Amino acid sequence: MNASSLNLVKKTHSCVRLERDGRSLVIDPGGFSEDDAVVGAEAILVTHEHPDHFDEGRLRAALESDPAAQVWTLRSVAERMSAAFPGRVHTVGHGDTFTAAGFEVQVHGELHAVIHPDIPRITNIGFLVDGSVFHPGDALTVPDHPVETLMLPVMAPWSKISEVIDYVREVKPRRAIDIHDALLTDLARPIYDMQIGALGGADHSRLTPGDATRL
């Protein structure tokens, strides 16, 4: 892992931006995230095809406006983008490793969490950046690698708080920072903060979109 510190910028919902030494990587700039979420980013990582994680129009516009930008994602997303941007949209899957914008990335996971048994499961991958920061997308994937900072999907149609708490316990990160939180109301946030903080066994925090923290 690179010794330089990472700067993590929280964007709305599941979108996060990692910055180091003037280079940046963005994960899951979906339809809930800011219009400028990927501006200036060399690398864009997408965990799966759901629109709150993957906004095709916005991503195409980003690649058209910045010829240096590249995307790493799973097949279902890459197939919709790669023909228009030859050599710039890379298909990856569980077990793959790659370097993007100077960050070392490992891919973990294969399937989206179960929303309901009647709804077919789609593919989903998570990204472990620099062996330190793990973004699981829409799954409770446990990497076979220690995690310093877990980007925690705190509230979703496919989860309940007991599962979120048990996920933190199983991953055992040093810190957990909320993502997938756009649908969580201000009334509910203190309840989630208290219960995850008290029971998860890790330092738990949330950032307002636009806030940043050094890792």
PyMOL commands that set and color helices and strands:
alter all, ss='L'
color gray80, all
select helices_A, chain A and resi 56-65+75-84+161-171+189-199
alter helices_A, ss='H'
color red, helices_A
select strands_A, chain A and resi 7-10+16-20+23-27+43-46+70-73+89-91+97-100+103-108+126-129+133-135+149-153+175-179+203-205+212-214
alter strands_A, ss='S'
color yellow, strands_A
deselect
rebuild
show_as cartoon
